[in-house]
Amino acid sequence: MTVEGTPVSDADLARMHAEEELHAEWQRRTVRVVAASASDAADCRLLLTILGLDDDIIAQARAECGGATKAPARRKRAAATTTKPKRAAAKTKTATTQKVAKTSKPRRHAAA
């Protein structure tokens, strides 16, 4: 029965249940996205509070992921910088300069 006293069909109950499940799934996905995007735990908690996502939804999202998830592996050292591109550019410039020098020389014609 609804508030007005009219009966609710089984199809309507099934539809409402499906909508509630879909809404809960989207809330759990939102928790995971916010957690992955936040810079730290305090930032994550602030963003979740702003979105109105409470501890129950967070616990459900954590359980769905299988507990605490590991952060992606990070590099242990910074990538090495190389100077080879600069040298290659210098070589290219030198080669271009040499080609111009060769083509700018006057050609000698054979004496007829």
C-alpha positions as a LaTeX table, in Angstrom:
\begin{tabular}{lrrr}
\hline
Residue & $x$ (\AA) & $y$ (\AA) & $z$ (\AA) \\
\hline
Met1 & 0.00 & 0.00 & 0.00 \\
Thr2 & 1.14 & 3.51 & $-0.76$ \\
Val3 & 0.60 & 6.58 & 1.38 \\
Glu4 & $-2.70$ & 7.26 & $-0.40$ \\
Gly5 & $-3.85$ & 3.72 & 0.30 \\
Thr6 & $-3.65$ & 2.43 & $-3.27$ \\
Pro7 & $-2.11$ & $-1.00$ & $-3.79$ \\
Val8 & 1.36 & $-1.34$ & $-5.32$ \\
Ser9 & 1.80 & $-4.02$ & $-7.94$ \\
Asp10 & 4.60 & $-6.56$ & $-7.91$ \\
Ala11 & 5.98 & $-5.01$ & $-11.12$ \\
Asp12 & 6.19 & $-1.61$ & $-9.41$ \\
Leu13 & 7.94 & $-3.14$ & $-6.40$ \\
Ala14 & 10.43 & $-4.91$ & $-8.67$ \\
Arg15 & 11.09 & $-1.67$ & $-10.57$ \\
Met16 & 11.67 & 0.28 & $-7.33$ \\
His17 & 14.02 & $-2.42$ & $-6.06$ \\
Ala18 & 15.97 & $-2.37$ & $-9.34$ \\
Glu19 & 16.25 & 1.43 & $-9.19$ \\
Glu20 & 17.53 & 1.28 & $-5.61$ \\
Glu21 & 20.16 & $-1.30$ & $-6.59$ \\
Leu22 & 21.27 & 0.82 & $-9.54$ \\
His23 & 21.50 & 3.92 & $-7.33$ \\
Ala24 & 23.55 & 2.02 & $-4.73$ \\
Glu25 & 25.90 & 0.73 & $-7.43$ \\
Trp26 & 26.50 & 4.25 & $-8.75$ \\
Gln27 & 27.20 & 5.48 & $-5.21$ \\
Arg28 & 29.80 & 2.73 & $-4.71$ \\
Arg29 & 31.42 & 3.57 & $-8.04$ \\
Thr30 & 31.52 & 7.22 & $-7.03$ \\
Val31 & 33.30 & 6.29 & $-3.80$ \\
Arg32 & 35.95 & 4.37 & $-5.75$ \\
Val33 & 36.51 & 7.21 & $-8.23$ \\
Val34 & 36.79 & 9.80 & $-5.47$ \\
Ala35 & 39.18 & 7.58 & $-3.50$ \\
Ala36 & 41.38 & 7.10 & $-6.56$ \\
Ser37 & 41.38 & 10.82 & $-7.39$ \\
Ala38 & 41.93 & 12.25 & $-3.90$ \\
Ser39 & 45.39 & 13.43 & $-2.92$ \\
Asp40 & 45.17 & 12.02 & 0.61 \\
Ala41 & 42.71 & 10.53 & 3.12 \\
Ala42 & 41.56 & 13.92 & 4.41 \\
Asp43 & 40.85 & 15.11 & 0.87 \\
Cys44 & 38.93 & 11.90 & 0.15 \\
Arg45 & 36.82 & 12.22 & 3.30 \\
Leu46 & 36.03 & 15.88 & 2.50 \\
Leu47 & 34.95 & 15.09 & $-1.06$ \\
Leu48 & 32.80 & 12.15 & 0.07 \\
Thr49 & 31.14 & 14.34 & 2.71 \\
Ile50 & 30.42 & 17.04 & 0.14 \\
Leu51 & 28.78 & 14.42 & $-2.09$ \\
Gly52 & 26.72 & 13.13 & 0.84 \\
Leu53 & 28.21 & 9.65 & 0.80 \\
Asp54 & 28.21 & 8.23 & 4.32 \\
Asp55 & 30.22 & 5.48 & 6.03 \\
Asp56 & 27.78 & 2.71 & 5.07 \\
Ile57 & 28.28 & 3.36 & 1.36 \\
Ile58 & 32.05 & 3.56 & 1.83 \\
Ala59 & 32.04 & 0.22 & 3.66 \\
Gln60 & 29.96 & $-1.36$ & 0.87 \\
Ala61 & 32.36 & $-0.04$ & $-1.79$ \\
Arg62 & 35.34 & $-1.34$ & 0.17 \\
Ala63 & 33.72 & $-4.78$ & 0.55 \\
Glu64 & 32.90 & $-4.87$ & $-3.16$ \\
Cys65 & 36.57 & $-4.22$ & $-4.00$ \\
Gly66 & 37.66 & $-7.02$ & $-1.71$ \\
Gly67 & 38.89 & $-4.92$ & 1.18 \\
Ala68 & 41.73 & $-2.49$ & 1.02 \\
Thr69 & 43.09 & $-2.16$ & $-2.47$ \\
Lys70 & 46.75 & $-1.69$ & $-3.26$ \\
Ala71 & 47.90 & 1.51 & $-4.85$ \\
Pro72 & 49.40 & 1.12 & $-8.30$ \\
Ala73 & 53.12 & 0.41 & $-8.31$ \\
Arg74 & 55.19 & 3.54 & $-8.57$ \\
Arg75 & 58.64 & 3.97 & $-10.01$ \\
Lys76 & 61.40 & 3.56 & $-7.47$ \\
Arg77 & 63.60 & 6.15 & $-9.12$ \\
Ala78 & 63.06 & 9.06 & $-11.42$ \\
Ala79 & 63.37 & 8.50 & $-15.11$ \\
Ala80 & 66.88 & 9.22 & $-16.38$ \\
Thr81 & 67.18 & 12.25 & $-18.60$ \\
Thr82 & 69.25 & 12.01 & $-21.69$ \\
Thr83 & 71.07 & 14.59 & $-23.76$ \\
Lys84 & 71.01 & 12.57 & $-26.97$ \\
Pro85 & 68.10 & 14.50 & $-28.52$ \\
Lys86 & 70.06 & 17.74 & $-28.16$ \\
Arg87 & 73.11 & 16.20 & $-29.81$ \\
Ala88 & 71.01 & 14.76 & $-32.59$ \\
Ala89 & 69.56 & 18.19 & $-33.22$ \\
Ala90 & 73.06 & 19.67 & $-33.38$ \\
Lys91 & 74.16 & 16.99 & $-35.86$ \\
Thr92 & 71.13 & 17.62 & $-38.00$ \\
Lys93 & 71.81 & 21.33 & $-38.01$ \\
Thr94 & 75.45 & 20.72 & $-38.97$ \\
Ala95 & 74.45 & 18.38 & $-41.78$ \\
Thr96 & 72.00 & 20.95 & $-43.10$ \\
Thr97 & 74.63 & 23.67 & $-42.93$ \\
Gln98 & 77.08 & 21.48 & $-44.86$ \\
Lys99 & 74.51 & 20.80 & $-47.57$ \\
Val100 & 73.88 & 24.52 & $-47.95$ \\
Ala101 & 77.61 & 25.19 & $-48.12$ \\
Lys102 & 78.05 & 22.58 & $-50.85$ \\
Thr103 & 75.23 & 23.93 & $-52.96$ \\
Ser104 & 76.21 & 27.59 & $-52.55$ \\
Lys105 & 79.70 & 27.12 & $-54.09$ \\
Pro106 & 79.91 & 28.33 & $-57.65$ \\
Arg107 & 80.22 & 25.53 & $-60.14$ \\
Arg108 & 83.17 & 25.41 & $-62.44$ \\
His109 & 82.46 & 24.68 & $-66.00$ \\
Ala110 & 84.89 & 22.67 & $-68.06$ \\
Ala111 & 86.84 & 24.79 & $-70.54$ \\
Ala112 & 85.57 & 24.26 & $-74.00$ \\
\hline
\end{tabular}
